[in-house]
Amino acid sequence: MKNSNSSDILPTAFVLVGIPGLETKHIWISIPFCLIYVIIFFGNGTILHVIRTDVALHQPMYLFLALLALAEVGVSACTLPTVLGIFLFGITEIDFDACLLQMFSIHSFSIMESAVLLAMSVDRFVAIYSPLRYTAILTLPRIFGTGVLIALKSVVLMAPLPLLLRRLPFCGHNVLSHSYCLHPNLIHLPCGDISINNIYGLFIVISTFGLDSLLIVVSYGLILHTVLGIATGEGRRKALNTCVSHVCAVLAYYVPMIGLSMVHRFGHHVSPLLQSMMANAYLFFPPVVNPIVYSIKTKEIRRGIVRILSEKKGRV
């Protein structure tokens, strides 16, 4: 143990947990986790490569999709060292500062995901409401500026949390419930007054995930209102079809997140196994599902993937 001052006692390390009750089978559990990481990095990497190399895809919708893929790769890259360290090598400890850095990184990229999903919903509204001015409104500088603002907002909002945690005494409590460091888990360990941490954490949740989800709902309300004004049924179907992939991405992101929040907030007597499964679903489900959905539902992405595969076959 080490003292940051006379009253605040900080652990030198935190103890991470794999799948509770299945510790003897960790080496076998590592196989699906390795496959998940391969799918995440290969799937999102393919999306990024297709968008980068195909000039026809340098449009707002696909550039926002690229930002979403980057955020999802970022989240997965943050969890990879500790998850595979536990399941492959049995490394269950993480340094205190490394844990805070991982927490900061995971939540920052998660906030970016939420903000990008909101930007994508606005993109769909503009495309449907004013298709002729679509590219004039969502110009490349505006998209780039939006990406920079999203990244800055995420970092600035999350920066105080590690500092607030460092000021608290932990009194020997250092065992976490997951294979990575999450703030809702860390905040239950200190033995001091955590009211400021709770208030600021609630502020982050409301000002990011809460506000983003509300604005996404408003955007889709406006989209439905606009679509209902389209005269032909075929026109309505085509307009709504452009939103299917994004709706799937929103559900894949927010449903596991809400479930995990409910477990952390009210599930004090819930089994550790359920907590672990919900946390894994929150972090791994969206980056696995989204590349698959966009590859299946977006013909431009499919064509780009087919083109790349054809070029590789031609070189062989």
C-alpha positions as CSV (number, residue, x, y, z in Angstrom):
1,M,0.0,0.0,0.0
2,K,1.1,3.6,-0.4
3,N,-0.1,6.9,1.0
4,S,-1.0,9.9,-1.2
5,N,-1.2,11.9,2.0
6,S,-2.0,11.3,5.7
7,S,-5.6,10.2,5.2
8,D,-5.9,8.9,1.6
9,I,-4.9,5.2,1.3
10,L,-4.4,4.0,-2.3
11,P,-3.9,0.4,-3.4
12,T,-0.8,-0.3,-5.4
13,A,-2.9,-2.5,-7.7
14,F,-6.4,-3.7,-8.4
15,V,-7.4,-7.4,-8.7
16,L,-9.4,-8.1,-11.9
17,V,-11.9,-10.9,-12.3
18,G,-12.5,-13.1,-15.3
19,I,-15.8,-15.1,-15.5
20,P,-16.8,-15.7,-11.8
21,G,-17.2,-19.4,-11.1
22,L,-15.4,-20.5,-14.3
23,E,-11.8,-19.7,-13.2
24,T,-10.6,-23.3,-14.1
25,K,-11.9,-22.9,-17.6
26,H,-10.3,-19.6,-18.4
27,I,-8.0,-21.0,-21.1
28,W,-11.1,-22.3,-23.0
29,I,-13.0,-19.1,-22.5
30,S,-10.0,-17.3,-24.0
31,I,-10.9,-18.9,-27.4
32,P,-14.2,-17.0,-28.0
33,F,-12.7,-13.8,-26.6
34,C,-9.8,-14.1,-29.1
35,L,-12.4,-14.7,-31.9
36,I,-14.4,-11.7,-30.7
37,Y,-11.3,-9.4,-30.9
38,V,-10.4,-10.8,-34.4
39,I,-13.9,-10.0,-35.6
40,I,-13.8,-6.5,-34.1
41,F,-10.5,-5.5,-35.5
42,F,-10.9,-7.2,-38.8
43,G,-14.5,-6.1,-39.3
44,N,-14.0,-2.5,-38.3
45,G,-10.6,-2.4,-40.0
46,T,-12.3,-3.5,-43.2
47,I,-14.9,-0.8,-42.9
48,L,-12.2,1.8,-42.4
49,H,-10.1,0.6,-45.2
50,V,-13.1,0.5,-47.7
51,I,-14.1,4.0,-46.8
52,R,-10.5,5.3,-46.9
53,T,-9.7,3.8,-50.3
54,D,-13.1,4.4,-52.1
55,V,-13.5,8.0,-53.1
56,A,-17.2,7.5,-53.7
57,L,-17.6,6.8,-50.0
58,H,-16.1,10.1,-48.9
59,Q,-19.6,11.2,-48.0
60,P,-21.1,12.3,-44.7
61,M,-22.8,9.0,-43.9
62,Y,-19.7,6.9,-44.5
63,L,-17.3,9.3,-42.8
64,F,-19.5,9.2,-39.6
65,L,-19.5,5.4,-39.9
66,A,-15.7,5.6,-40.0
67,L,-15.7,7.7,-36.8
68,L,-17.9,5.1,-35.2
69,A,-15.6,2.3,-36.3
70,L,-12.6,4.2,-34.9
71,A,-14.3,4.6,-31.5
72,E,-15.3,1.0,-31.3
73,V,-11.7,-0.1,-32.2
74,G,-10.5,2.2,-29.4
75,V,-12.8,0.7,-26.8
76,S,-11.7,-2.8,-27.8
77,A,-8.0,-2.0,-27.8
78,C,-8.4,-0.6,-24.3
79,T,-9.8,-3.8,-22.9
80,L,-7.6,-6.3,-24.8
81,P,-4.5,-6.3,-22.6
82,T,-6.3,-7.1,-19.4
83,V,-9.0,-9.5,-20.9
84,L,-6.5,-11.6,-22.7
85,G,-4.0,-11.3,-19.8
86,I,-6.5,-12.9,-17.5
87,F,-7.8,-15.6,-19.8
88,L,-4.5,-16.6,-21.5
89,F,-1.9,-15.9,-18.9
90,G,-3.7,-15.7,-15.6
91,I,-2.6,-12.1,-14.9
92,T,-5.2,-10.7,-12.6
93,E,-3.5,-7.6,-11.2
94,I,-3.4,-4.1,-12.8
95,D,-1.5,-1.2,-11.4
96,F,-3.6,1.5,-9.8
97,D,-2.6,4.2,-12.3
98,A,-2.9,1.8,-15.2
99,C,-6.4,1.0,-14.0
100,L,-7.4,4.6,-13.9
101,L,-6.0,5.1,-17.4
102,Q,-7.9,2.2,-18.7
103,M,-11.1,3.5,-17.1
104,F,-10.5,6.9,-18.6
105,S,-9.9,5.5,-22.1
106,I,-12.8,3.0,-22.1
107,H,-15.3,5.6,-21.0
108,S,-13.9,8.3,-23.3
109,F,-14.3,6.1,-26.3
110,S,-17.8,5.1,-25.2
111,I,-18.8,8.7,-24.9
112,M,-17.4,9.2,-28.4
113,E,-19.5,6.3,-29.7
114,S,-22.7,7.8,-28.2
115,A,-21.9,11.2,-29.7
116,V,-21.1,9.7,-33.2
117,L,-24.4,7.8,-33.1
118,L,-26.2,11.2,-32.5
119,A,-24.3,12.8,-35.3
120,M,-25.3,9.9,-37.6
121,S,-29.0,10.4,-36.7
122,V,-28.7,14.1,-37.6
123,D,-27.0,13.0,-40.8
124,R,-30.0,10.8,-41.6
125,F,-32.4,13.5,-40.9
126,V,-30.7,16.0,-43.1
127,A,-30.4,13.4,-45.9
128,I,-34.1,12.7,-45.8
129,Y,-35.4,16.3,-45.0
130,S,-33.2,18.2,-47.5
131,P,-31.5,15.7,-49.9
132,L,-30.6,18.4,-52.5
133,R,-28.7,20.4,-49.9
134,Y,-27.3,17.3,-48.0
135,T,-23.6,17.6,-49.1
136,A,-23.8,21.5,-48.9
137,I,-24.9,21.3,-45.2
138,L,-22.7,18.4,-44.1
139,T,-19.4,19.5,-45.7
140,L,-16.0,17.8,-45.1
141,P,-14.8,20.7,-42.8
142,R,-17.9,20.4,-40.7
143,I,-17.6,16.7,-40.4
144,F,-14.0,17.0,-39.4
145,G,-14.8,19.7,-36.9
146,T,-17.6,17.5,-35.5
147,G,-15.2,14.7,-35.0
148,V,-12.6,16.9,-33.2
149,L,-15.3,18.4,-31.0
150,I,-16.6,14.9,-30.1
151,A,-13.1,13.8,-29.1
152,L,-12.4,16.9,-27.1
153,K,-15.7,16.7,-25.3
154,S,-15.1,13.1,-24.3
155,V,-11.6,13.8,-23.0
156,V,-12.5,16.9,-21.1
157,L,-15.6,15.4,-19.5
158,M,-13.7,12.3,-18.4
159,A,-10.4,14.0,-17.2
160,P,-11.7,14.8,-13.7
161,L,-12.8,11.3,-12.8
162,P,-9.4,9.7,-12.3
163,L,-8.4,12.8,-10.2
164,L,-11.5,12.4,-8.1
165,L,-10.8,8.7,-7.5
166,R,-7.2,9.4,-6.4
167,R,-8.4,11.6,-3.6
168,L,-10.4,8.8,-2.0
169,P,-9.2,6.3,0.6
170,F,-9.7,2.7,-0.5
171,C,-8.8,1.1,2.9
172,G,-7.6,-2.2,1.3
173,H,-10.6,-2.7,-1.0
174,N,-9.1,-3.5,-4.4
175,V,-11.0,-6.4,-5.9
176,L,-13.0,-5.5,-9.1
177,S,-16.0,-7.3,-10.7
178,H,-14.8,-7.3,-14.3
179,S,-11.8,-8.0,-16.5
180,Y,-11.2,-4.3,-17.0
181,C,-11.7,-1.1,-15.0
182,L,-15.1,0.7,-15.2
183,H,-16.0,3.7,-13.1
184,P,-19.4,2.2,-11.8
185,N,-17.3,-0.7,-10.4
186,L,-14.4,1.4,-9.1
187,I,-16.7,3.9,-7.3
188,H,-18.0,1.2,-4.9
189,L,-14.5,0.4,-3.5
190,P,-13.5,3.6,-1.6
191,C,-14.4,3.8,2.1
192,G,-14.6,7.6,2.1
193,D,-17.2,10.1,1.0
194,I,-18.0,9.5,-2.7
195,S,-20.8,12.0,-3.0
196,I,-18.8,14.3,-5.3
197,N,-17.8,11.4,-7.5
198,N,-21.4,10.2,-7.7
199,I,-22.7,13.7,-8.6
200,Y,-20.1,14.2,-11.3
201,G,-20.6,10.7,-12.7
202,L,-24.3,11.4,-12.9
203,F,-23.6,14.7,-14.6
204,I,-21.5,12.9,-17.3
205,V,-24.2,10.2,-17.8
206,I,-27.0,12.8,-18.2
207,S,-25.0,15.3,-20.3
208,T,-23.7,12.6,-22.7
209,F,-25.6,9.3,-22.9
210,G,-28.9,10.8,-21.6
211,L,-28.8,13.9,-23.8
212,D,-27.5,12.0,-26.8
213,S,-30.3,9.3,-26.6
214,L,-32.9,12.0,-26.2
215,L,-31.7,13.9,-29.2
216,I,-31.5,10.6,-31.2
217,V,-35.2,10.0,-30.4
218,V,-36.1,13.6,-31.4
219,S,-34.2,13.1,-34.7
220,Y,-36.1,10.0,-35.5
221,G,-39.3,11.7,-34.6
222,L,-38.5,14.4,-37.2
223,I,-37.4,11.7,-39.7
224,L,-40.8,9.9,-39.3
225,H,-42.7,13.1,-39.7
226,T,-40.7,13.9,-42.8
227,V,-41.1,10.4,-44.2
228,L,-44.9,10.5,-43.7
229,G,-45.0,13.6,-45.8
230,I,-43.5,11.7,-48.8
231,A,-46.3,11.0,-51.3
232,T,-45.4,7.5,-52.5
233,G,-45.1,4.3,-50.5
234,E,-41.9,3.3,-52.4
235,G,-40.3,6.7,-51.5
236,R,-41.2,6.1,-47.8
237,R,-39.7,2.6,-47.9
238,K,-36.5,3.8,-49.5
239,A,-36.1,6.7,-47.0
240,L,-36.6,4.5,-44.0
241,N,-34.4,1.8,-45.4
242,T,-31.4,4.2,-45.2
243,C,-31.9,4.3,-41.4
244,V,-32.1,0.6,-40.7
245,S,-28.4,0.1,-40.1
246,H,-28.2,3.1,-37.8
247,V,-31.2,2.0,-35.8
248,C,-29.5,-1.4,-35.3
249,A,-26.3,0.4,-34.2
250,V,-28.2,2.5,-31.7
251,L,-30.0,-0.5,-30.2
252,A,-26.8,-2.5,-30.1
253,Y,-25.2,0.3,-28.1
254,Y,-27.9,1.5,-25.8
255,V,-29.7,-1.7,-24.8
256,P,-26.6,-3.4,-23.2
257,M,-25.5,-0.1,-21.7
258,I,-28.9,0.4,-20.0
259,G,-28.9,-3.2,-18.8
260,L,-25.4,-2.8,-17.3
261,S,-26.4,0.5,-15.6
262,M,-29.5,-1.2,-14.1
263,V,-27.3,-4.0,-12.8
264,H,-24.8,-1.6,-11.2
265,R,-27.5,0.7,-9.8
266,F,-30.0,-1.8,-8.5
267,G,-28.5,-5.3,-8.8
268,H,-26.6,-5.5,-5.5
269,H,-27.8,-9.0,-5.0
270,V,-27.4,-10.1,-8.7
271,S,-25.0,-12.9,-9.3
272,P,-21.4,-11.9,-10.3
273,L,-21.8,-14.0,-13.4
274,L,-24.7,-11.8,-14.7
275,Q,-22.7,-8.6,-13.9
276,S,-19.8,-10.0,-15.9
277,M,-21.9,-11.0,-18.8
278,M,-23.7,-7.6,-18.9
279,A,-20.4,-5.7,-18.8
280,N,-19.0,-7.9,-21.7
281,A,-22.2,-7.4,-23.7
282,Y,-21.9,-3.6,-23.2
283,L,-18.3,-3.4,-24.5
284,F,-18.2,-6.2,-27.1
285,F,-21.6,-6.5,-28.6
286,P,-21.7,-3.1,-30.6
287,P,-18.2,-3.4,-32.2
288,V,-19.0,-7.0,-33.3
289,V,-22.5,-6.4,-34.6
290,N,-22.1,-3.0,-36.3
291,P,-19.6,-4.0,-39.0
292,I,-21.7,-7.0,-39.8
293,V,-24.9,-5.0,-40.0
294,Y,-23.4,-2.3,-42.2
295,S,-21.7,-4.8,-44.5
296,I,-25.0,-6.6,-45.0
297,K,-27.4,-3.6,-45.2
298,T,-25.3,-1.0,-47.0
299,K,-24.7,-2.0,-50.6
300,E,-21.9,0.6,-51.1
301,I,-19.9,-1.0,-48.3
302,R,-20.6,-4.5,-49.8
303,R,-19.4,-3.3,-53.2
304,G,-16.2,-1.9,-51.6
305,I,-15.5,-5.2,-49.8
306,V,-16.1,-7.2,-53.0
307,R,-13.8,-4.8,-54.9
308,I,-11.0,-5.2,-52.4
309,L,-11.4,-9.0,-52.5
310,S,-11.4,-9.0,-56.3
311,E,-8.2,-6.9,-56.4
312,K,-6.5,-9.3,-54.0
313,K,-7.5,-12.3,-56.1
314,G,-6.2,-10.6,-59.2
315,R,-2.8,-10.1,-57.6
316,V,-2.5,-13.8,-56.6
